[in-house]
Amino acid sequence: MQAMTEQEVISLLRSLVEIPSPTGEERELANFIASYTETTGFSSTLISDHWDVVARVSGSMPGPKILFLTHTDHSKPSLLSSAYSAEITDGEKFGKRGKVITGKGSCAPKGTLAAMLYAGKTLAALKIRLRGSFTLAAVTRDLWINHDGVREVADRGWIDSDMAIVGEPSGNQPAVGARGIYHFAITIEGKPTHWGSPKEGINPIWGIPDLLKLIEQMTHFLPSHPSLGEATLVPIDIRCEVSPPLTPKYCTIVLDRRTLPGEDRQIIANDVEKKVKEFSSPEQRGSFQLMKEMYPFKGDPESFITKKLMHVQRVITGENPKIGYLSFASNGGFLTEKMLIPSVAYGPGKITDLTPIEHVEISKVLLASKVYVGTALEILTADM
């Protein structure tokens, strides 16, 4: 096995950060990733119509198939002048030890992405001695909270894996759970009339307080999880269709529902629909629609992949890692819920590092690289 070149990992991360990849604009980064995998010994590289990249290192013998999955997009930058600087600076100003790399996407997802790409390159140099396969999936549109990227590559049949490591900013802590997200829209229908003759129509805006009171009642009966805390329900947007000088025909309330592992989606939807029916009347009708969803992530502390990753980190650091949980939704939810792939989330940085000056600790990215490589080797070279 080639010795890990720390400077190469750092250089790769800086190159990734320097490429803007806001959600929906991932093309340039996808081309960079594909060029990297095609020139560093990966067996194959595929790119979807929406710039998801799936690259594989195939061993010389049959064996287990391990997936490393992360995303490529980040939110729009607020500090345009230095958003993609990829500067190396002292981490003390951020409360961190050692050096950090700054720039939009440096923590999520590019610290993880750099570590996974380098892990793949390292394995590619040894593929003749490997059994099974290593697959890297760098998917798009994660921040649209609908599993669009991972769903696309799954529908294409590009994911064929026995287990997965999901790259998330978990603080280099194995994570085995996360809440999911459902976004619902409740639309109140009215009867438009001239602003100066309000009694001749039905203004749906007047119905909003009553509907919100009914929805608010649901928040008192939400379930909880011993590690993830309570499920939540909160209105996040109100939209009206207005054509001056007429009152609105429609008014829509958008709700964010954070879901817990084990919750039944249909039961949640039925509960909301009951409140909509309770609100509706012959004069003012409400309708319900599911807009977006991300499934809760249901990992297992006792799964083979979780135990292997924890063992490798223990060997590298000399410390016993503790199981954690993510405070945000993850594409791991799609893998565990829809594809039934045993998964553990792991990566450098923390979600709180996505400050206006986003940053990631170099030492943590290097640790993730070693853990990714070590875990893959433990699995793909066993019994050889």
N, C-alpha and C positions, 0 to 999 in steps of 0.2 A: 504494500500500500504506500502510495506517495505521501510524504509528510505534508501536513496541512500548512500552507503558506498563509500566515495571518494577514500579511500585507495584500495578498490577492483577494481575500474575502473583503477587506476594507475597501479596496479599489473597486471591486464589483458593486458593493453597496453604494458607493458614491456615484458610480455610473447610473445605477438604477434611480437614485434620488434626483439626479440631474434631468431625467426624462419626465415631463409632466404627464400624469395619467388620471385626470379627474374622471369620475364615473361617466361612461359613454364616450370617452376619448382615449381609449387604451391602445389604439393601433400602433403608435410608435414604440411603446414599451413592449408590446407583443412581438414586434419585429426584432427588437433587441434580444428578447428571451430566446426566440427561435434561432437567431444567429448564434447565440451562445451555445445552445444545446447541439446545434448542427456541427459546430466546430470543436466541441470538447468530447466527442465520442459517444453521445447518446445514440441508441439504436434507431430511433424514429422520432419525428416531430410532426405534430398535426396542429393546424390553426383553423378555428371555426370562422363562420361569417361575421361573428361579433368579436373576434380577436381573443377568444379563449385559446390558451396554448396547453397542449398535452404532449409531454415528451417522455420517452421510456428508455430505460436501460435493461435490456434482456440478458439474463444469464445464459450460460451454455447448457444448463440442465433444467428440467422441470422443478418447480418448487413453489414456495409461498409467494404471493403477489402483494406488495406493500405500496400503498398510495400516500404521497405527500401532497397535500392540497392547501393552497392559499389563494388569495385574490390579488388583483393588480391595481385596483382603483382606489382613489382617495377623494376626499371632498375638495371643493373649490378652495383655493388659497385666499387668505385675507390679506397677507403681506406679500404682494406681488413682487416687490423689488428683490426680496431675498428668499422667496418661497422654495426655490430649487438650488440653493447655494451648495448644499452637501459639504458644509464647512466642518472641519474637525476643531473642536474647542474644548476647553476645560468644563467638566460637568458640574463643578462646584456651584455655579450660578443656578443650576437646576436641582440642587440638592443631591447630586450623584457623585460617585467616586470615579476618578479616572477621566478618560476622554469620551466625548459623545460626538455623534454626527447629527447635524441639524438639517432641516429641510422638510417640506411637505411630503408625507408618506414615508419618512425615514423610519418611524416606529412601526406604523401599520400602513401598508403591508411589507415594506421593502426590506426591513431588517430580517424578517422571516424569509422573504423571497431570496435574498442573497445567500442566506445559510442553506436553503434547500437546493438552490442551483449548484452551489459549490459541493454539496453532498453528492448530488448526481454526477458531477464531473469526477469526483474521487472514485465513485463506484464504477463509472464507465472505464476507468483505467484498469479495473480488476474484473471486468465482466466475464472473461473467460473462466474465472474461478467461481463465479456466482451461480446459484440455482434460483429459479423463479425470476422475479422482475421488480424493478424500482420504477414507479410512475410518478412524474411530477405534473400536477394539474394547476395551472395558474389561470384562474377564471376571472371573468369581468363582472361588472354591475352588482357587486356585493352590496353597495350602499343604497341600492334601490329596494333593499329589504324584501326580495321576492325569490331568492335562490336562482335568479335568471341564468347566471353563468354556469354554475354546477349542474343545473337542470339541463342546459343545452348539451353539455358534453356527455352527460349520462344518457340522454335521449339518442345521441349519436352512437352509443355503445363504446365510447372511448374509455370508460372506467370499468375495469374488470379486476377487482382487488379483493383480497381476503381480509385486509385490515388497513387502517389509515391513521396517519398523524396529520392533524389539521393545524395549520400555522395560524396562530392567534397571539396577540400580545398578552401572554399569561404570566409575564414576569419570570420566565424560565421555571415555571411550576406546572407539573402535569395537571390538566383540568379535565374533569369528567362530567360536566353539566353546565347548561346555560338555559335561560328562559328563551322562549320563542316570541314571535310577534304576529299579531293579527291586526290588520287595519280594516275597519268597517266604515261604510258610509251609510248614513241614514238621511234620506231625502224627504223633505216635507213639500207637498205639492199645494200650491195656492191658486187663486184666480186673479190674474192681473187686472188692475184698474188704474185710472189716472191718479197721480199723487194728490190732486185736489179733490178727489171723490172717493176716499178710502172705503166708505161703507158699501160701495157698489161691488167690491171684490173681496177676496180673502187673501190677506197678507201672511205668507208663511213665516215671516220673521217673528210674529207674535206667538207662534207655537213653540219657539225655541226654549224659553224658560221651562215650560211644562215638560217638554221632552227631556231636557237635561236633568230635571228633578227625578224623573223615572229612572234614567240611566244612573244617576248618582246613588240611588238605592241599591244598585247591584254591587257597588264597591264595598258594602258592609258584609258581603257574603262570599268574598273571593278566597280561594284556597291558599295555603302557604306550604313552603318546602323548608326542611330543617337547615339547608345550606344556602339555597337561593333566595330565601325570604318569600314575601307575598307576591302573588299575581297582582297585577295592577290594571286599572281601566281609567283612561283619562281622555277627555276631548282635546284634540290638538288643532282643529281648524274648523272654521265656519265659512261657507262659500254661498253666495247668492247669484242667481242668474238675473241680471237687471238690464232692462232696455228702457232708458228714460224717455218719457216721463211716466212710465208704468211701474207699478209695484212688482216685485219679483214673482215669477211663476214657480220657481223652485228655490229651496234653501237646503243646503246639505251640511250636516255635521259629520266630521271625520273623527273616529275614535281609535285610540291606540290601546290594544289589549296585550299585556305581557303574559305569556302562558308558561305553565310549568310542565316538566316531564310527567307524562301519564294523564294529562288532561285530554278530554275528548273534544275535538274540534266541533263536532256536530252539536254536542250539548251546549257549548259556548254560543254557537250561532243561534240555537233554538232559544236560549235565554234572552238574547238581544232581540230576536224577532218577537218574542212575547211582549216585551216592553213597547216595541213599535206598534203592535196590535192594540195594546192597552191605550196608547196615545191616540191612535187613529179614530176618526169620526167621519160621518157623512160629509161634513164640511171641510175637513182637513185630513188628508190621507198621507201616511208615512210608508216608505218602502226601504228595504234593507239590502245591502250588497257588500260582499267581501271584496276588498280591493287588492290587498297584498298579504302575504304570509311568509314567515320563516318558522320552521318547526323547532320545538325545544330540542336541545342537544342532550342525548341520553347515553353518556359513556358509562364504563364499568371499571371501578378501581381494581377489580380482580381479573380483568381481561388479559389475554396474552400480550397484546401490544402495550398496554399500560405498564404491566410488570416489567417487560423488556426495557422500555424507555426509562423507567425508574431505576432499574439495575444499572444501566449504562451511566446515567447521571451520577449515581452513587459512586461508581468506580472512578469517574472523572474528577468529581469534586471532593470525595471523601465524606460527604454529608448525606444524610437520609432525606430525600425530597418528600414533601408533604403534598397530598392530594388537594387540589383546589377546584374552584368553580368560577366560570366567567360571569362578569356582571353585564354582559352584552350578548346579543344573539350571534350565532355562528353558523357557517355553512356546514359545520359538523352535524347540525340538526337534520339536514337533508340526507347526509350519509347514513345516520343511525335510524332515522324515521322511515325514509322511503327506500333506501337501498340495503338496509340491514347490515351495514359494514361496521364491525367493531372499531371504535375510534377513540383517540385521546387527543386533546388540544394541547399544543405546546409551542412556545416561541418567546423571543426576547422582547423586552419593553413592557410597558403597562398602558392601559387605555388612558390613564391620567397624563401620560406623556404627550398626548395629542393636544398640546397647548397651542396658543398662537405661534410659538416657536417650537414646532415639533422636534423631537430629538430621540435618539436611542443610544444606549451605552455600548461602546465598541466591545467591551469585554463580554457583554451578555450575548451579542451577536456571534462572537467567536465560540462561546460556550454552546450556543444552539447548533452551530455547524458541527461541533464535535459530537454532540448528543445525537443529531440526525444521522451522521455517518456511522457512529458506533452502533446505534439501534438497528440500522439497515444491515450492517455487517453481521450482527448477532443473529439476525433472522435469515439472511440470504446465504450465509456460509456455514450454517449449523450442519453437523454430521458430515462434514466434508474432510 
